């Protein structure tokens, strides 16, 4: 059991580089979010390129497929944080409660 717990701690430590520690309402949130999100997207692109262009063993293919799934989960986490940050700022893409007058700022943000 101790070995499994140690492996879990190692996995958590590996994922910490993708953790966004900047508070959502701080000035640096969007900069830090963009840096981490870009790293995740570039990592996904790199893994896909390796899977498509390299002659890999079955073990390597499985490893990279698992890595790609983890990156997709991290991307989902970052998108959830983005939605929360937008809601904190008063923007909600899916909100039906906002009036038509208040949507100008949201339109500027999205388009």
Secondary structure, DSSP 8 states (H G I E B T S, - for coil): -HHHHHHHHHHHHHHGGG---S-TTSTTHHHHHHHHHHHHHHHHHHHHHHHHHS---HHHHHHHHHHHHHHHHHHHHHHHHHHHHHHHTT--TT-SSS-SGGGHHHHHHH-
